[in-house]
Amino acid sequence: CAGIIAAVGNNGIGVAGVTWNSKIMPIRIGFGNYWTQTDWLVDGLTWPVDNGADILSNSWGGGSASTAIQNAIAYGNTSGRGGLGCPVFFASDHNSAVSYPALYPESIAVGASSPCDERKSPSSCDGETWWGSNYGSSLDFVAPGPLTTTVDISGSGGYSSTDYTSSFNGTSKETSSHLRSSTFDRQCQSTCRIGENI
């Protein structure tokens, strides 16, 4: 997601991020096989707000409603950017109706479309049968989902053996894409700091 957001642009090599002058603030909210707990999630939402993030991009979701998590999202909406508020984007890729925390009214729920301009589903035209976007009236944005070229971790830790991958996908990717279309686009072209919960 970081490459889609902020890969260096206008340099004649590789790919360019949608807001290439932005700074990424990576925040780890879990360990191992997706293990986390509510207080870590709350810290992952409030710490970037308290440390200068302008936008929160969240590549996680699922579980039941939580007042603590909803309050942390609302805190970002009201306290971020010196009281102007931070938009809090959430990926939504469980091939079902939108779920928490993307479902909170304080969140911006992001879904995915296929290259054929349809909802990304296991049967959509892209051939990626292992995932699908959430759907329904609770989605706030939809962006192209599968088959995206972006930077990659070099070596065995990445998706490919090169510095780039051409098949990055999922609504975490769409969440990154929508930062460009957010109301903060003008600011992000020069000084945006993006808290990315991974």
Secondary structure, 3 states (H helix, E strand, C coil): CHHHHHCCCCCCCCCCCCCCCCEEEEECCCECCCECCHHHHHHHHHHHHHCCCCEEEECCCCCCCCHHHHHHHHHHHHHHHHHCCCCEEEECCCCCECCCCCCCCCCEEEEEECCCCCECCCCCCCCCCCCCCCECCCCCEEEECCCEEEECCCHHHCCCCCCEEEEECCHHHHHHHCCCCCCCHHHHCCCCEEEEEC
